[in-house]
Amino acid sequence: MELLVVILILGLLAAIAVPQVVKYLSRAKADTAKLQVESLVANLDFYKIDVGAYPTTEQGLKALVEKPGEASNWFGPYIKKKSSLVDPWGEPYQYKMPGDHGFFDIYSYGADKKEGGEGENADIVSWED
């Protein structure tokens, strides 16, 4: 009987704790994506200082890791790991130059991998809304 009470208590604790842990992990992924986007923005500025222009949309963020053929004065790599070009949900960050919101746009569609959304599904962007 005591063992059943202990199992019941553990089950109740798990039912309360698991949703909180899942919510914390989803927030952590969004926070990580925001920090990665900010880092990519800073590294694109370093790229521009060296090369004289931001990478084209075709060159993409890959230009921070590998020298584009026509880029003179490229002193990269500007980021250490190619994995920094992938969001916490396993999708590559999107890059557009010229951007709709600035010189360039960097964004991730979040957990749902679709434009828009709220909470964990919200888009992570390099511009202010």
N, C-alpha and C positions, 0 to 999 in steps of 0.2 A: 504494500500500500504506500509506504514512504517513497519507494522508487517511482511510483506513478505520479505522486505529488511533485517530486523533483523534476520529472520529465515534463509535466504540465507547466511548471514555473519556467523552465528553460524554453519551452515552446512559446509561451507568452512573451518572454523577453526577446526572443528572436523575431516574433511578429512585430514588435515595436521597433527594434533596432535595425532590422534589415532595410526597411524603406528609408530610414534616415541615412544609412550608409550609402545607399544607391543615389539618393539626392545629393549627398556630399560629393560622390565621385563624378556625377554629371556636371556639377558646378566646377569641379577641379579641371575637367576637360575644357570647358568654356574659358576658364581663366588662363589655362595653358595656351589655348589658341590665341587669345588676346595678346599675351606676351610674345608669342611667336610672330604675330603680325607686326607688332611694334618693332621687333628686332629686324624683320625683313625690311621694313620701311627705313630704318637707320642704315642698314647695309646697302640698300639701293642708293641712298645719298652718298655713301662712300664710293660706290661704283661710279656714280655720276661725276664726282670730283675727279676721279682718275681718268675716265673714258671721255667725259664731256657731255654725255647724254645718258638718259635712262635706257635700259634694254627695251627693245621693241616687244610688242605682244608676241611676235613669232619667236624671238629669242627667249622670252619668258624669264622666270626666276632662275632657270637653269644657268643663266649667264652669271649668277653669283658664285657658281661652283666651277663651271667650265668656261674657258675663254671662248666667246663667239669669234668666229673666223675673222671678221672684219673689225674687231674692237682693238684699236691701238691704245697703248698706255694702260692695258688691263693688268693690274697688279694683284689679282685675286689668288686663291679663292677668298671671297668675302664672307662666306660662312663655312664652317668646318665640316658639317655633315649634310649629305643630301637629304637625310631624314627630316631636316628642318624645313624642307619644302612640302612636307605632308602634314595635314592637320591631325589632331588627336583621334579623329574618326576614320583615319586611313585614306583620306582623299587628298590629292594635291591641292595646294592653295591656288586659287584662280588669280591671274594677273592680266591687267589690261592697261596698255599705254598707247595713246593718251587715255586717261581715265575720264569717267563721267563726273567724278567728284573732286578731281585734282589732277596733278601731272600724271598720276597713275592710280589704279585701284588694285588693292589686294583684298581678297575675301574668301571666306569659307562658308558653305551653306549649313554648317552645324550638323547635329546628330541625324536629322532626317534627310540630309543631302538634297534638300529642295529649297528653293528661294523662299524667303520669309520664315515665319514661325516665331514661337515664343519660348522662353525658358531654354531648355537644353537644345531645342530645335532652332533657336534664333541664329541668324547669320552673324558672323564675326567679320567686321569690315575695318579697313584702314582709314576711313573718314568719319567725321562727326555727323550724326544724324540730325 
